[in-house]
Amino acid sequence: MERYSKITNKNQREIVLLRGFPCAWGKCTFCDYIDDNGRDKEELIRTNHEVLSQVTGEFGVLECINSGSCFEIPKETLWEIKELVVAKNIGRLFFEAHWIYRKRLQEMRDFFGIPITFKVGVESFDYNFREKVLNKHADFHSPEEVAAYFDSPCLMVGIKGQTKEMIAYDIHCLKTYFKLGTVNVYNNNSTSIKRDDELVHWFMQTYHDLLDDPSVEVLYEITDFGVG
């Protein structure tokens, strides 16, 4: 398991994969990443400290991810990140949070006192697919609702049951309403949700230009950020 890396192509930054308490939702049908969560606080803090000790502040930007939301990271780890911000002259943080935390984002901004780019796992802007197939528990109906709270949506493409039209709409929403975004190409895991290879091939051909788009990061493999 790699927990520290540097992103040196688009939006250069250091990135750390931390451990947190169990995901507050934890029922998405496609997700088995939550197996990285835990309940032993001391173990979580110890692991996170080892990871954060590698941060250099080289780019002045740090992304902290975990298998859930930043609000599930132990408070002791959040304090350590805050100390790193000062010690390493970090001027921006990237965090991710579930839609259910949308009204608490300002708490994090106030705590750290520097700009935070908040990501959110949208997966799809198609309501029925997101809620009835992926069971995302994110009850928004429009991209404008998401943009009112979050800075950068994470989309998922290449799932059986998804259509080209859904993906086209999702990319349109990303490019129209947000300055940044991530597109995750789905890879099979231990869940019952399966990859549609034909749809993935179509996406990679049709949207190949996204690979050179500075505002969109396309992850063909889940470890493309160097962690995981």
N, C-alpha and C positions, 0 to 999 in steps of 0.2 A: 504494500500500500504506500503510494507516494503522496505526501501531504504538503510538500512545498515545491513551488515552481515559479518560473518567470515567464510572463507573456511578452514577447519581444517584437511581435509583428504589428497587430492593431491594438490601439489603446494600451500602450506598454505599462505593465504593472507587475508587482509580485502577487502571488495568490497562495493562500493556505487553505487546506481542507481540515477544519477543526471538528471536534466531536461535541455533540450536544445531548441534552435530555430528549426523550422520545418526542417525535413530531406531534404537535397539537392536533392535527387532523389524522394523518397516518393511514388513510384509507383509499388513496389513489390506486386504481386497479393496475397501473403500469409500473408502479414503483416498488423496488426492493432495496433501494439505497438506505432506507431507514434502519437496516440491520446494523449500520455503523453507529447508531445512537446507543446510549447507555444510561444507567441509573446510579452508578457509582461515581459520585461527584468528584472525589479525590482522584480517581483514575482519569476522569475526563480532564480535570485541571492539569494533571501531570503530563498527559499526552499533548494537550494544547500548548503547554509551556515549552515542551521540546520542539514543537513545530514553530512557534513564534520566535524562538531563539535564533532561527535561521534568517529572519527578516533583516534586511540591510538598509532599507529606505532608498535604494538605488534610484528608483523612478519617482519617488515621492507619492506613490499611489499603491494602496494595498487592498486586495480583495480577500474577504474572509467568507468562506462558504462552509456549510455543514449539511448534514442530511436532514434538513428541515428548515427552520427559520432562525434568523439571528437572535430572536427573542428566547430561543431555547438553549443558547450558549450560556454556560455558567457565568454568573456575575463576576466571579474572580477572574475569569478569562477576559471578559469585557474590560475590566479595569487594567489588565495587562496590555490589552490592545491600546487603551487610552494612553498608557505610559509610553508605549512604542511610538505613538503618533508624535509625542513631544520629543522623545529621545532621538528618533530617526528622521525628524522633519518631514513627516508624512502630511500631505496637504489634502488628500482625498481618500475616502474609503468606498469600497463597493460591498454592499450587503444584499442578502436575499431574504424575502419574507413572504409568507403565504398571504393571500387576499384577506384572510380573517384578521390579520394584524394591521390592516390599512390605516386605521385611525390611531395607531400608536407609533407611527414612523417618526413623528416629531420628537418623541421621547429619546430616540437614538440620536437624532440630530442635536438635540440640546445636550445630551450626555457627552458626546465627542467634541462638539464645538467646531467641527470642520465640515465641508460639504460631503454629503453621502449620496452616491448613486444607488438607488434601490431597484433591485431586480425583482421580478415576480414571475412565478411559473404559471403563465397563461395556458400554455400547451396549444390551445386553439381558441379563436374568437367565435367559433361556431358553438352556440350555447348547448344544443342537444348533444353534440359529440363530446364536448368538454364535461358536461354534467352526467349524461346518461351512460356514456361508454367509459370515459376516463375517471368518473366520480371525483372530480377535482374539488368540489365544494367551494366554488367561486361563482357566486350567483349574479355577476354583472351581465349586462346585455349589450353593451357597446364599448368600443375601444376608448371612447372619450371618458367613460367611467374609470377605466384603469389609469389613463393618463392623468387624471385628476390627483392621483396618489403616487403612482410609481413612475420611474424614469425609463426603465428598460424591461420589456417583456421577453420571456423565454418561450419560444414556440417549439413544437415537436412535429416532425413530418415523417411520413413513411409508415403509418400504422394501418393495418387492415381495418377497413370500415371508413377510413378517411378517403376523401375524393380530391381530385385535382382542383376542383372549384373551391373547396374548403381551404386548401393550401394557398391558392391564388389570393383569396380574400384575406387570409392571415398575413401574407407578405405585404399586401396593400395596406392593411391596418398598421403594421409595423412601420412601414416607410412614411405613412401619412401622419401618424400621430406621435411618433417617438423619435428621438435623436439617436438612440442606441437600441440594439436588440440582439438576441442570440437565437439561432435556429439549431436545434438538436435533431440530428437524423437518428431515428429510433433504432436501437439495437435490441435484439431479443435478450430476455433475462429469465428469471425464474417465475415470472407471472404468466397469466394466460393471454395477455395482450401480445399480439404477434406483429412482426415486421412485414411490410408489403414491399418486396424487392423491386417489383415493376414500378411502383410509385416512387420509390427512392431514386431509381434510375432516371425517371422522368424529371423529378425535381432537380437532380444534379445537372441535367442537361439544360433544362429550361431556365434555371436560376443560377447558372454558373457564374454570372457576373457578380453575384453576392460575395464570392470568394475574394474579390478585389474591392468590395465596398467597405470603406473605413468605418462605417457606422453599424455594420452587421458582422457578427462572428458566427461562422458556421462550424458546428462540431460534428464531424462525420463519425468519430469514435468518442465515447463518453470520456475518454482520457486525453482528449486533444488539448486541454488546458494544462496537461502535464501532471495532474493530480488524479487520484482515484485508484 
